[in-house]
Amino acid sequence: MGLKTFTISVAELSKDSYLRNDEKYHSFLFSSDWNLFDSSSKKLIPLKDILSDDYTLFDYQEDEEYKGIPTGQTYLDEDGDIREFQPINIENHPGRLKYKVSNDNILISSLRLAKSPALFFENEDLSDYVFSNGFYIFKVNDDWNNKFVLYILRTKKLKSILDNHIYRGIGISAYKKEDLLKIKIPLIPKSKQDQIVAQIEPIEKKIKELKAQITPPQEVMNKVFAREFGFDLEKFEESKKVKFFEVDFLKISNYHSLRYDVKNQKYLDIFNEIIKGFGSSFFLKSISKDKGKYGANEPAKDGEKSFDTRYIRITDIDSIGNLSDDDWKTAENIDKQYLLKDDDFLFARSGNTVGKTFLFDSEKHEEAIYAGYFIKFQLDFTNLNKLFFLYYTKSFIYDFWVKGIVRIKGQPNINANEYLELKIPTIPLKAQQKIVDEIKAELDKQEEIKNKIESERNKIDEIILRYLFK
């Protein structure tokens, strides 16, 4: 690889209030004078003349439950729709969840690699939602159509700029609001903006219709497992909502890790009721070839040097255990003990993603090491279908077990010894394969619908760029 060089004058460097000695920042941004869409228009306007700060602190009330929206990828989809939320209240919420948002606001994630950089909740009831301080929250000036501005901020072009050029340094995956607001776009009359939005609305409607056909992967797996083992999903969903319940403290005292929150025992009782439907089951420890190994907190500093070994983080794994193709991290110096092998199974051990799982397959995945938030077990899959087990750990059954096992005081966590106590249903390999085939067939259908949605999103992108490049 040839040596890349970069030259900048001190005068140019001083124009940046943060004095960043950062090639990706200066060479790209200063050379373009912030006309990052390469517009030929003579009338350009910076985003700071379109967007103004609009922050309102959320007023938490006693005995009320709220829906926290962090900046993580799992909470929002590519269209800015809320996929899930973090249950919070006045006593139990991260300090970063602090802002109230209105239907007039546009939110922009301050982090790189956000699925949708910009959010706009035109018809959503936001009264119970609390948003992270990881979002920049703006009001759009009167001369601009909110949705038109939203579409600009969602273009693949702008997302690429945020992800690859204006984020800070090499350690913090975020960018400065001041940089975002310097970006220039053509000054387009409001009447023209309204016409463009009207042109896009039928496409947006088509996207909504397609998304209505999407079944979340966990729901697909839950339905199959519930039918195969004769469980009533509605009954178990209702049981999760019960706030007052009885607990036999003899059960708690007999368990190997004493819990101080009786909610754990409620979920364990539900899991154990489900287990009865298996007829028989076995423990993870009976098929594990080791007692579990914790991952590398950072790419190891010693060992053989490599420039293309993937470093798998929790955020790289989607809801069905696939690895994201987005900007993944590499380990330049690796310790061979952290290299993943076939039949290695990862469990997330702490934090909000505790319980998340991943199966390494050398036919699907390139060489990789795993992060410190994981515990790895080398498993014997002689009598257990690999995908059956992976889907099992994505199902409601496993979810109840995680909620019953996890320590919920302080940082949520599950240790290696506790994972070894996970019960797995004993069923014939033929029956396991039948479940796998059914789930895979449905997930493939869902993937086809997602491809159609992406095609419609591209149409919106093309319409917006057609006017921005003029």
N, C-alpha and C positions, 0 to 999 in steps of 0.2 A: 504494500500500500504506500503510495507516494505521500510526501509530507505536504500538508495543506498550510498555506501561509495567508496572513491577513494583515492589512495595513490600515491604520486609521490615525488621523491627526488628533493632537491633544484638544484642539478646538472642537472637533466633532464629538470626541469623548465627553467633553465637559457639558455638551447639550443634554446629556442624560443625567438627571438629578441623582441617580443611584450609582453613577460612575461604573457601570458594568463593563468589566474586561471580558467580553463574551462575544466571540466571533459570530455565532448564529444570530445574535441580536443585532449587532451593528451592521454587518455586511448586508443583511437582508433589508432591515428597516430604514436605515439612513440612505441607502442607495435609491430607495423608492420614494422617499419623502412621505411615507405613510400612505401613499396611494397603492395600497396592497391588492386592490382588485384590478390594477392596471387600466383604470378607466381613462378613456380619451376625452371625457367631458372637461370643459374649461371651468365649470362651476362645481367645485368639490367642497364638501363640508365635513368637519371632523365629528365623530360620534359624540363628543362632549357638548356639541351644540344641539344635539337631539335628545340625549339622555341626561337626567338629573337625579341625584341621590334621593331615595325615599325610604328611609329606615324608620320602623316603628317597633319598639320593644313589645314583646308579647306579655300580656298581663295574666300570669298564672293564678288560678283560684284553688282554694282548698277543696279536697274531695272530688276533684274533677280529673278525668282522663283526657289526654291529648294525643295528637298524632305528630310525632317528630319526623322531619324530613332532613336527614343528613345529605351530604354531597355524594355519597357512595353510589356506584353504578347500579346497585340492585334496586334502588328506590324509585328511579325514574327511567322511562324508556326513551327511545330515539326521538319521539314526538313530544317529549316533555310531559307525558301523562304519568301520574303517580301509580307505581306498581305495588308498592308496599310502604309501610311506615313503621316507626319505632314507637311502641306504646310508652308514654311518659306521663308524669304528673309533677306537681309542684315540689315534691320531696325527692323524686327520682328522675332527674333528667340531666344530660350533659350540659355544661355551661355554654357550649357553642350553639345549642338550640335555643334561640332567643328572640327571633323576629316574627312579627305578624305581617302578613302579605295581603294586599287587596287585589280585586279582579282587574285593576288598571295597571298593576305592576308588571314589569318584565324583570325576570331574574336571570342572571348569568353566572354559571359556575366559575369560581376562581381557579379551579383545578384543571390540569391537563387531562385529556382522555375522557372527559365527561361524555356520556352517550348523546345527550342533547345539551349543547352549551347554553341555550336560551330557553326559558320557560315562560308561559303566559297562560293563566288559568281564567279564561274568559267567562265560563259558566259554572265554575266549581264553587261549592260552599266551603270557604276557607276558614270558617270561624274556629275550628278545632285543630288547625294545622299550625305547627311551629317550625320555622325554617332555620337552617344553620347559618352561622355567620360566615360560612364558606361560600355563600352566594352574594354577589353584588346585586343590590335591589334598586331598580330605577323606575322613574316615571317618564313617559314619553312626552316630549313637547307637543303642543297643540297642532303644529303644522305637519305633523307626521301621523300616519296610520299605524296604530299599535301592531297590527298583524304584519304589515309590510316590514316594519323594523324587526319584528320577530323572525321573519323569513330570512332577512339579511344575516342576522346573527346565527342562524342555523345552517347557513351554506357550508358545504364541504370545504370550500376555499377558506372561509374564516376559521373553521374548526382546525384545518391544517396549520394555519398561522398560529393559533393559540397553542396547539400541541407541539409544534416544532420550532418556533422562532421567538416568541416573546415571553416564554416562561423563564423564571429566575434560575440562573446558574445550573448546577448539576445535581444538587441535593434536594431542592424543594420543588415539588411538582405543582407549582402554582405560578400565576402571573400577576402583575400589578394592574390595578384598575386604570391608572393613569395611562398605561401603554394602550390598553384597549380603546380608551376614549380618544386617542390620537389618530386612530385609523380613519381614513377619509373615504367618503362615498359620494356619488354624484348628487347634486341638489335636484330632486325630482318633485314636481308640483304635486300637491295633495290630491288633486283630481286624478292624476295619473296613477298615484299609489293606490287609490280606491279601485281603479279599473284593474290593476294587476291583482289585487286581493280578490276581486270578484272572479277573475280568471282562474285563480287557484282554488277557490272554495269548492268547486265540484270534485277536484282531485282530493282535497281534504276529506270530503264526504266519502269518496271511494275508499280512502285509507281507513276511515272509521268503520265502514261496512266490513272490510277485510279483517280488521282487528277484532271485530265482534265474533268472527269465526274461530279465533285463536283460543285454544284451551291451554292454560298454563301447564308446563310439563309435570309439575308435582300433582296437579289435579288428574292428569292422564294416568300417572302411576297409582295414585290413591284409588281411583275407580277400579282399576284392574285388581289390585291387592285386596280391596274391600270385597269385591265379588268372589274372588278365589277363596278367601278365608271366611266368608259369611259374616262380614261386619256391617253394621249400620253406621255409615259415615255421619249422617245427620245427628244421630244419638251422641256420638263422640264429640262432634262440634259443639253441641249444646252443653255437654259436660265441662268443656273448657271455659264456659261463661259463668259457671257457678262460683259465687264469691264466698259462700259459707258452707263448710263441709266438716265432717268428722274425720279424725285421724286416730288410728290405733298407734299409740306411742311405742308399743312393743315392736311393731314393724320397723319403726325408725331406729330403735335401739339395736335391732338385730342386723341392720344394714351396716356394711363395713365402713361407711363414712357418715358420721352423724350430721344430719342437716338441721339447721335452726329455723328454716322456713317450711311450714307444713305444705305449701304449694307443691314442693318437690314430691311429697308422698302421694298427693292427689294424682299427679301425672304418672308416677310409678304404678299406682293401683290400676289406672286405666291401661297402661302398657301390659301389666301382668294379666289383665282380663283378656286383652287381645291375644296374648301368648297362648292362652288356653285353646284358642281356635286352631293353633298349629298342630295339636295332637302331641307333637314332640318337638324339641328344639335342642340346640347345642350352643356352647359358648364360643366366642371368637378365639379365646385362648387355645381351644382344642385344634384350631387350624393355623395358628400363628407359629412361625418358626423362630420367633424372637419375642422379647418382652417390650418391644417398641423402642424407637430411636428418634430423638428430637432433631429437628433440622438445623441448618446453619442460619444464625441471626443475620449475617450478611454474607456475600460471596467470600469464601475463605481466602486468606492472604497467603497461605502456604500451599504447596502442592504443585501439580503440573499446570502450566499456563495454557489457557484456551481463550479464544476470542468469540466463540459462538455457542457456548454452553448456556442454555436457558436457566434462569433462576425463577422458579415457580413461586408466585405469591398467592395469597388467598384470593385477591381481587382478580387474578387471571382465570379463575374457574367459574363457569356459569352454573345455572341451576340443575343441569343434567350431567355435570362432570366433564364438560368439554373445556379445552383451553382456548382463551381468547387469542385472536390473531393481532389484536391491537398492540401497539408499542410495548413489547415485552422486554424485560431487563435481562442483561447478560452478565455472566460471572467471568471475569478475566483471569482470575486465579482460583482454582478449585481444589478442594480436598476430595479425593476419590471416595471417601467413606460416605459422602452425601449424594453420590450419583445414584439415580433411580434405576431399578431393574424391573423386568417383567414380574408381575404379581406383587409389586409394592403397592400398598394401599395407604393413602394419607387421610388422617383425621385432623381437622382444625382443633386446637386445644384450648384456645382462650379468645376473649373478646366477643363482639356482637356476632361473629361468624362461627362461634364454637359449634362443633358438630359437622361442619361442612366436609365433604369427602371428595376424593379423587383417586382414580385407578390409573396407574401408569401402564402404557402399552407401547412397546418399542416399535411396533408396526405403524402406530398412529402418531407417536410423539418423537421428536428429536431428543438427543441427549440432554439431560436436565438434572439440576439439583433442586432441593426444596427448602423453603424458608423455615425459620425457627418457630413460627406459629403452628407448624404441623408436627404430628407424631406419625412416624412411618412404621408399618408392620409388613413383614414379608409373609404372605399367606400361601397356604397349600389349597389350591382350587381343584383338587382331584375330584371331590364329590360336591362341589359348589360352582355353579355357573357364575363367571365373573360379573357379567352384566346383570344377572339376577341380584347379586349381592349389592352392586352399585345402585340399582334401582330401589332396592330395599332400603338403602341408607338415604334415599331421597323421598321416602314415603311418609305418610302420617304415623305409621307404626314406630319407625325410628325417631320421628320428631317427638312423640310422647316420651320415649326413653331418654332422649337428650334433655328434655325439660324436667324429667324426674331426677336425672343424675347431676346436672350442672349446678355448681355452686353459684348462687345468685346474689350473694353478698359481696360487694366489691367487684373486682374483675371476674366476669363469668369464666369458668374453666372446668375442664375434664382432664384427668391425668391418664397416663398409659394403663395403669392397673385397672382403672374403671372401664376403659374401653375394652379391655380383655374380658370383661364380664358381660358384654353385649350378647344377648340371645338372638339366635338366627333360626328360622324355621327349618325343620328337617322334612324335605319333600323330594321326590324322585327327580333326577336330572331332566327327564322328559317333561315333567310338569313345570320345572323351572324354565326350560327352553320355550314352552308354550307361552308363559307369562312374558318372557323377553321378546318373543316375536310379536305379540300383540302390542306391547308398549312401543317397540321400534316402528311398527307400521303406522301407528297413530302419530308418533313424533315426526316421521317422514312427511306425513300429510301436512302437519303444522309448519314444517320447514318450507314446503311449497307455497303456502299462504304467505309466509314471511318474505319470500323472494318476490312475490307479487307486490307486497307492501313497499319493499325497497325500490322497486321499479317506479312506483307512484311517487315516492319521495324524490327520486331523481328528476322527475318531471318538474316538480316545484323548484328544485335547485336550478334547473336549466332556465326556467322562466325568469327567476330573479337575476341570475347572472347575465342574461340577455340585456337587461336594462342597466346593470352595474358596469358592464364593460363598454357601454356606449360612450 
